[in-house]
Amino acid sequence: MPITTRRAVAADADELHDVAARTFGLACPPGTPQSDVDAFVAKHLSAQRFAAYLADGDRILLLAEDDGKPVGYAMLVSGPITDPDVRAVVPTGPSIELSKFYVLEDSHGSGAAGALMAATLQAAGGTGAALCWLGVNQRNARAAKFYAKHGFEVVGTKRFKVGEQWHDDHVRTRPL
């Protein structure tokens, strides 16, 4: 069965948490303490948080599945940009944040990420936003290459806290 994508629903909260718990650490720079990764997952990526995200009208969550099993997810967030570093580099106008985009490590190279990105950009465009933006760790070369392949260009930097450590991210944008 091919990779499929769909909009996540309330019943997917536990599966989204499971994928998030298995993938978040992959995006962190080497040397990030596991305790910081675990604390971030507990605070921001629990099943309860996903239930709240799924109920939030300003968020769109998409799930990628391989043979019916979740292998990745994406989260888009509408609304005003609150981070001053991002506001300084993202043009004023209708935009949407690609807040989360993760695929299980054993699904890298399977086409799941490409299918999920296509569905994510289609959903982002459907909101009326003219631009999609994201933050990605500056040391995550795999993600940087993937986002560049999909038209996201570096426009600035911002900071991102995981546990007790601050990390440096690139801010990337892409027209929709």
N, C-alpha and C positions, 0 to 999 in steps of 0.2 A: 504494500500500500504506500502511496506517495506521501510526502510531507503535506500536511494540511494546516491551515491557520483559521482561527475563528475568534470572535469576540468572547472574552471570558465572562462568566456569569457567577453569581453568588456561590453556587455549589463548587466552584473551582478554587476557593480560598485556600484549602489545605494543600492542594496540588501546587498552586502558585508558591506557597511558602516552601514546600519541599524543593522545587526547582531553584528558588531564590537562595535557600540555605546551601544548596550544592554548588551554586555558581558565583555568588557574590565575591568570595575569596579569590576567584580566578582573575578578577579585575583589579585587585589590590596589588600594589607594588611588592616585590619580594622583600621579606623582612617585616611585613606588617604582622604584629603579634596576633596569633589565633584568638586570643582573648578579646582583642579589639574587633575582629571580624565577627565573633560570636555576639558581642554586645550590640553591634550595629544590626545584625540580623534579628536579635531579640527585640530591639526597640523599633525598627522600621520595616521588617520583613516577616513578621509573625503572621500566622493565619488570621488572627484578629485584625491586624493592620490591613491585610489584604481584603478582608470582609468590608472594612471601612472604605478602602480605596475603591472597591467595586460598587459601593453605594454612592460614591461621590460623583455628581453630575459633571464635574470639571475634569474627570479622568476617564481614559479609555484604556482598558487592558486587553491585550491580545495574547493568545496562546498558540504556540506551534506544537503540533503533535506528529509523531511518527508511529504509524500503525495504531492510532488511538491513544498512545502514551505521550504525556507532556514532555517536550524536550527543550522548550524555551518560552520566554514571554517578553513582552514589551509593555511599557506604560507611557502614555502621553498625558501631559498635564496642561490644561488651558488656564488662562488667567494672567493677571499682571506679573511681570518679572519682579521678584522681590530682592534678588541678590544684586547689590550695587555694581559689582564687577561685571556681571552679565548685562545689566542695563546699559552700562557704558559702551558695550561693543555690539549689542544686538539692536538693529535699527528699530525705531518706533513704528508701530503698526501691528496688525494682527499676526501673532506668532504662537507657536505651541512648542512646549518642551518635550523632547524625548528623554524622559526621566530615567527609564530603566530599559535595558536591552540585553538579555542574557540567553545563552544557549548552553546546554549541558556539554561538558568537555568531550564526552564520547560521541557527540553529534556534530562536533566541529568538522567541516569538510563534507557534510552530508547534504548540503543544500537547505538545511533548516533555517540558517541565519538569513540567507538570501530571500527565501520565501517569507519569513517573518518581516524582514525589512520592507519588502514590496507591499505587504498588507498594512504595515505600520504607516508607510508614507501615503498610501491610499486613504487610510483612516484620518491621518493628519490633514490631508487636503480636503477631506469631506467636512472638516470643521469650519472652513472658510479662512483658515490661517494662510498667510502668504509665505511664511517662513517657518522652518523647524530648526530648533537649536538643541544642543546637548553639551554636557560636560563629560570629559573622559580623562582619566589619569594620564599625565604626560609620559609616563613610563610604560604604558600599555601599548606596545608596538603592534600587536595583533589587532586590537580594536581600532587603532589609528589607521592602519592599512584598510580595514574593512569599511570604516566610515568614509575615508577618502574615495574608495571605489564607488561608494553610493552618493557621491557629490557633496559631502560635508567638508567645508573648508575651515581651517583654523582662523579665528578672528580675534582671539584674546585669551586671557587666562582667568582662573578663579581658584578659590581654595575649597576643599571638601574635607570634612572631619569624619574620621573613622575611629571610633573609640576615643582614645586620648590623643591621637595623632592627626595633624593637619597634612593633607596631601595637595599637590599642585595639579590642577586639571587644565586642559585646553578647552576653550569654548569653541564649538564648531557650529556652523550654520549651513543650511541648504534651502534654496527656494523650493516651494511646493508647486 
